[in-house]
């Protein structure tokens, strides 16, 4: 049984958060990374969300 898990990926650029989210959702990791950058640049809380997820998401 192949169960999807919400974990940080070993395919990482920084901490594996974006790649882990992309793997969970079945997306390209670059799209998830781009989303975090866009949320950060457009006045959102992308950086803060990334840091919180880095702390709470378990490693793969």
Secondary structure, DSSP 8 states (H G I E B T S, - for coil): -------B-SS-SSSSHHHHHHHHHT--HHHHHHHHHHHHHTTSSHHHHHHHHHHHS-B-
